[in-house]
Amino acid sequence: MSADSATSRPIPAADPLLADRTLMATRLTGDRAAYARMVDDAFLGIDFNGVFNDKAQRLAEFDWVIYQELKLADHQARFAAPDVALVTARATLTVTHLGQPVTGAFLYTNVWSWKEEGWRLLSSQVTRVAD
C-alpha cells in the first residue's frame, strides 16, 4: 500500500471486487458477524422494493432472508477517488424470504470506502430486473 501525499492516507492495494464477492459470500454462509464487520456504521441503502435501510436493518435480514444461490455477472469496479470504489453487478439469486422460495435477477451498485480496517460498504442500491 502506498501513501497519497495530498491526504497522507494509505491508498488501497486490495481489490474492491474481492471485498464485494466476500460480502456476498457472507450472505450465502449466513455469517452475520463477518457481514457486520464489512458494512460501515453509516451505511444507507435502498432494497429492491425501494425501501431505505440502515446497517441494523440489513443485519436483521439474516433472520428472514436465507440465501441458497448467488451468481454474479458483469461484476465491475470504478474508483471515484483513491479510497472510494463503485461496484456494480448483475446478481441472480435464489433465496428463502419469510419461508417462501424466491428466484430473481437484480442489478446493484455498492459504494465502498477504504478505511484502516479495509474496504467498508457505505451504500447499496438494488433493482429487480427481468430474468
ABEGO torsion letter per residue (X at the ends): XBBBAAAGBBBBABBAAAAAAAAAAAAAAGBAAAAAAABBAABBBBBAAGBBBBAAAAAAAAAABBBABBBBBGBBBBBABAABBBBBBBBBBBBBBGGBBBBBBBBBBBBBBBBAAEBBBABBBBBBBBX
